[in-house]
Amino acid sequence: MIRKYIENANFEDTGFHYTLSLISGKHKMVILYCLMEFQVVRFNELKRYLKNVSDKTLSLNLKELEADRLILRKEYPQIPPKVEYSLSDRGKSLMAVLDQLCVWGEENRPDV
């Protein structure tokens, strides 16, 4: 009977898949975590926080997070240009999930 259910099941229809699709990738969760910790962050600050990320990769990740309405981008009309990123309300609602990942990691990582 269980086989019948699994044969008709589709992982892509689950909320778990949708959540993973929003935060998948090497840098997205770290960007969200940084914004949770420091609230308002500029591009170069994010770049320093992430260490070895290219401008192109960081920019792409930020654009995707903004398109998914997890972060807000605020551009100031000045020279040189100033852009700040912060969590949207939708992004803040995801922080409980990411926080639990951190708790699990702290409780289960091997002692170094």
Summary of the structure (lengths in Angstrom):
residues: 112
radius of gyration: 17.3
end to end distance: 46.1
largest distance: 65.8
contacts: 263
relative contact order: 0.14
helix: 63%
strand: 12%
